[in-house]
Amino acid sequence: MNFRKALFFGSSLLITALGAGFSAQTAQAQQSNDRDSGWTWRAWAGTVCRCVEDDTVTFQDPTFGTVELDVDGNSLGIGFDVERRLNKLIGLDLAVGYTDMDVDFMHSVGTGVQQDSLGSLNIWFAVNFHLVNTERFDFWIGPQIAYVAWLDDLSFDVPGTGTFNFETDNEFPALGDRAGR
């Protein structure tokens, strides 16, 4: 696999991490008096989870030999969203969130593991289906689509060999699902 394909594949895996993950959220909500319609505003913080089996990308590089990028799929995320409730069951949601994931770089030329972090700013649009909607508890699930803006490229300094740079590309669409309370 060449570097460009690896870049695309690696970015796709990272998008899956954010787009297909579930986030456990603690929400502070301000709502209209009628829970069946109106606007809901939330600020949230919680764990962003990679809910897939493997998030390691392996490819060949002429300088570093066999290269592996391993993304830590669990990190803290923060953000806010606004939801327009159409009725008791359905709402349209627009959210902005930030997360910063650790990435490990392993290679066959030298020893050790180098680390960097990869920040992203995500904008999600979701259709929420409110399955449980009471005065004290509101649980919803739904599909979402996202624009993922990677905030930086990855760079790993390898002693005695040089620097490995991995460029990221912003992606749209990143598809997934979400659940919340």
The 8 nearest C-alpha neighbors of each residue, nearest first, counted from 0:
[[1, 58, 4, 5, 2, 59, 3, 57],
 [0, 2, 4, 3, 5, 59, 58, 60],
 [1, 3, 5, 4, 6, 0, 60, 58],
 [4, 2, 6, 5, 1, 7, 0, 8],
 [5, 3, 7, 6, 1, 2, 8, 0],
 [4, 6, 8, 2, 3, 7, 9, 1],
 [5, 7, 3, 9, 4, 8, 2, 10],
 [6, 8, 4, 10, 5, 9, 11, 3],
 [7, 9, 5, 11, 10, 6, 4, 12],
 [10, 8, 6, 12, 11, 7, 5, 56],
 [11, 9, 13, 7, 12, 8, 6, 14],
 [12, 10, 14, 8, 9, 13, 7, 15],
 [11, 13, 15, 9, 10, 14, 8, 16],
 [14, 12, 16, 10, 15, 11, 9, 17],
 [15, 13, 11, 16, 17, 12, 18, 173],
 [14, 16, 12, 18, 19, 13, 17, 11],
 [17, 15, 49, 13, 14, 20, 18, 19],
 [16, 18, 14, 15, 20, 19, 13, 49],
 [17, 19, 175, 15, 174, 173, 20, 14],
 [20, 18, 175, 15, 176, 17, 16, 174],
 [21, 19, 48, 49, 17, 50, 18, 16],
 [20, 22, 177, 48, 178, 47, 23, 19],
 [23, 21, 47, 46, 24, 48, 20, 45],
 [22, 24, 45, 46, 179, 21, 25, 47],
 [25, 23, 45, 43, 44, 22, 26, 179],
 [24, 26, 43, 44, 45, 27, 23, 180],
 [25, 27, 43, 41, 42, 28, 24, 180],
 [26, 28, 41, 42, 25, 29, 43, 40],
 [29, 27, 41, 40, 26, 30, 39, 42],
 [28, 30, 40, 39, 27, 41, 31, 38],
 [31, 29, 39, 28, 38, 32, 40, 34],
 [30, 32, 33, 37, 38, 34, 29, 39],
 [33, 31, 34, 30, 37, 36, 35, 29],
 [32, 34, 31, 35, 36, 37, 30, 87],
 [35, 33, 36, 32, 31, 87, 30, 37],
 [36, 34, 87, 86, 33, 84, 37, 85],
 [37, 35, 84, 86, 85, 34, 33, 87],
 [38, 36, 84, 83, 31, 39, 33, 35],
 [37, 39, 83, 82, 84, 30, 31, 40],
 [38, 40, 30, 82, 81, 29, 28, 83],
 [41, 39, 81, 28, 29, 80, 82, 38],
 [40, 42, 28, 80, 79, 27, 26, 43],
 [43, 41, 79, 27, 26, 78, 80, 40],
 [44, 42, 26, 25, 78, 24, 77, 79],
 [45, 43, 77, 76, 24, 25, 78, 75],
 [46, 44, 24, 23, 76, 75, 47, 22],
 [45, 47, 75, 74, 22, 23, 76, 48],
 [46, 48, 22, 74, 73, 76, 75, 45],
 [47, 49, 73, 20, 72, 50, 21, 46],
 [50, 48, 72, 16, 20, 51, 73, 47],
 [49, 51, 20, 48, 52, 16, 19, 21],
 [52, 50, 49, 53, 54, 16, 20, 15],
 [51, 53, 50, 54, 49, 55, 72, 16],
 [54, 52, 55, 51, 56, 69, 50, 49],
 [53, 55, 70, 69, 56, 12, 52, 51],
 [54, 56, 69, 68, 53, 67, 57, 70],
 [55, 57, 68, 67, 9, 69, 54, 58],
 [58, 56, 67, 66, 55, 68, 65, 59],
 [57, 59, 66, 0, 65, 5, 67, 60],
 [60, 58, 65, 64, 66, 61, 0, 1],
 [59, 61, 64, 63, 62, 65, 66, 58],
 [62, 60, 64, 63, 59, 65, 2, 66],
 [63, 61, 60, 64, 160, 108, 161, 163],
 [62, 64, 108, 60, 106, 61, 65, 107],
 [65, 63, 60, 107, 59, 61, 108, 62],
 [66, 64, 59, 107, 106, 58, 60, 63],
 [65, 67, 106, 58, 57, 105, 59, 64],
 [68, 66, 57, 105, 56, 104, 69, 106],
 [67, 69, 104, 56, 55, 103, 70, 102],
 [68, 70, 55, 103, 102, 54, 67, 56],
 [71, 69, 102, 72, 54, 101, 103, 68],
 [72, 70, 101, 73, 100, 102, 69, 74],
 [71, 73, 49, 48, 70, 16, 74, 100],
 [74, 72, 48, 47, 71, 49, 46, 75],
 [75, 73, 47, 46, 100, 76, 72, 99],
 [74, 76, 46, 45, 47, 98, 77, 73],
 [75, 77, 98, 45, 97, 44, 47, 46],
 [78, 76, 44, 97, 96, 43, 45, 98],
 [79, 77, 96, 43, 95, 42, 97, 44],
 [80, 78, 42, 41, 95, 94, 43, 96],
 [81, 79, 94, 41, 93, 40, 95, 42],
 [80, 82, 40, 93, 39, 92, 41, 94],
 [83, 81, 92, 39, 91, 38, 84, 90],
 [82, 84, 38, 91, 90, 37, 85, 92],
 [85, 83, 90, 36, 37, 86, 89, 82],
 [84, 86, 90, 36, 89, 83, 87, 37],
 [87, 85, 35, 36, 84, 88, 89, 90],
 [86, 88, 35, 89, 36, 34, 85, 129],
 [87, 89, 129, 128, 86, 130, 90, 35],
 [90, 88, 128, 86, 127, 85, 84, 87],
 [89, 91, 84, 127, 85, 83, 126, 82],
 [92, 90, 126, 83, 82, 125, 127, 84],
 [91, 93, 82, 125, 124, 81, 126, 90],
 [94, 92, 124, 80, 81, 123, 82, 125],
 [95, 93, 80, 123, 122, 79, 81, 92],
 [96, 94, 122, 78, 121, 79, 80, 123],
 [97, 95, 78, 121, 77, 120, 79, 94],
 [96, 98, 120, 77, 76, 119, 78, 121],
 [97, 99, 76, 119, 118, 75, 100, 77],
 [98, 100, 118, 117, 119, 116, 74, 101],
 [101, 99, 117, 116, 74, 71, 118, 102],
 [100, 102, 116, 71, 115, 70, 117, 103],
 [103, 101, 70, 115, 69, 116, 114, 71],
 [102, 104, 114, 69, 68, 113, 112, 70],
 [105, 103, 68, 113, 112, 67, 114, 102],
 [106, 104, 67, 112, 66, 103, 68, 113],
 [107, 105, 66, 65, 108, 63, 67, 64],
 [106, 108, 65, 64, 109, 63, 66, 105],
 [109, 107, 63, 106, 64, 110, 65, 62],
 [110, 108, 107, 106, 111, 157, 160, 63],
 [111, 109, 112, 108, 107, 106, 105, 157],
 [110, 112, 113, 109, 105, 106, 104, 157],
 [111, 113, 105, 104, 103, 114, 110, 106],
 [112, 114, 104, 103, 155, 111, 105, 115],
 [115, 113, 103, 102, 104, 112, 155, 116],
 [116, 114, 102, 101, 153, 103, 155, 154],
 [117, 115, 101, 100, 102, 99, 118, 114],
 [116, 118, 100, 99, 101, 151, 119, 153],
 [119, 117, 99, 150, 98, 149, 100, 116],
 [120, 118, 149, 150, 148, 98, 97, 121],
 [119, 121, 97, 148, 96, 147, 149, 98],
 [120, 122, 147, 96, 95, 146, 148, 119],
 [121, 123, 95, 146, 145, 94, 96, 147],
 [124, 122, 145, 94, 144, 93, 121, 125],
 [123, 125, 93, 144, 143, 92, 145, 94],
 [126, 124, 143, 92, 142, 91, 127, 123],
 [125, 127, 91, 141, 90, 142, 92, 143],
 [128, 126, 141, 90, 140, 89, 139, 125],
 [127, 129, 89, 139, 140, 88, 141, 130],
 [130, 128, 139, 88, 131, 138, 127, 132],
 [131, 129, 139, 138, 128, 132, 88, 140],
 [132, 130, 138, 137, 129, 133, 139, 136],
 [131, 133, 137, 136, 129, 130, 138, 134],
 [134, 132, 136, 135, 137, 131, 34, 138],
 [133, 135, 136, 132, 137, 34, 131, 33],
 [136, 134, 133, 137, 132, 180, 131, 138],
 [137, 135, 133, 134, 132, 138, 180, 131],
 [136, 138, 132, 180, 131, 133, 139, 129],
 [139, 137, 180, 131, 179, 129, 130, 132],
 [140, 138, 129, 128, 179, 130, 178, 127],
 [141, 139, 178, 128, 177, 127, 179, 129],
 [140, 142, 127, 126, 177, 176, 128, 125],
 [143, 141, 176, 125, 175, 126, 177, 144],
 [144, 142, 125, 176, 175, 124, 174, 123],
 [143, 145, 174, 124, 173, 123, 172, 175],
 [146, 144, 123, 173, 122, 172, 147, 124],
 [145, 147, 171, 122, 121, 172, 170, 173],
 [146, 148, 121, 170, 169, 145, 120, 149],
 [149, 147, 169, 120, 119, 121, 150, 146],
 [150, 148, 119, 169, 151, 118, 147, 167],
 [151, 149, 119, 118, 148, 120, 152, 117],
 [150, 152, 149, 117, 118, 153, 167, 119],
 [151, 153, 166, 167, 165, 154, 150, 117],
 [152, 154, 165, 164, 115, 166, 151, 155],
 [155, 153, 164, 163, 165, 152, 156, 162],
 [154, 156, 163, 162, 113, 157, 164, 114],
 [157, 155, 162, 161, 158, 163, 154, 113],
 [156, 158, 161, 160, 162, 155, 159, 113],
 [159, 157, 160, 156, 161, 109, 162, 110],
 [158, 160, 161, 157, 109, 156, 162, 108],
 [161, 159, 157, 158, 162, 63, 109, 62],
 [162, 160, 157, 156, 159, 158, 163, 155],
 [161, 163, 156, 155, 157, 164, 154, 160],
 [162, 164, 155, 154, 156, 161, 165, 157],
 [165, 163, 154, 153, 162, 166, 155, 152],
 [164, 166, 153, 152, 154, 167, 163, 6],
 [167, 165, 152, 164, 153, 168, 6, 151],
 [166, 168, 152, 149, 165, 10, 169, 6],
 [169, 167, 170, 149, 166, 10, 148, 7],
 [168, 170, 148, 147, 149, 167, 171, 146],
 [171, 169, 147, 146, 172, 168, 148, 173],
 [172, 170, 146, 173, 145, 147, 169, 144],
 [171, 173, 145, 146, 174, 144, 170, 147],
 [172, 174, 145, 171, 18, 144, 14, 146],
 [175, 173, 144, 18, 143, 172, 145, 19],
 [176, 174, 19, 18, 143, 142, 144, 173],
 [175, 177, 142, 143, 19, 141, 18, 20],
 [178, 176, 21, 140, 141, 142, 179, 143],
 [177, 179, 140, 139, 21, 141, 22, 176],
 [180, 178, 139, 138, 24, 23, 140, 177],
 [179, 138, 137, 139, 136, 24, 178, 26]]
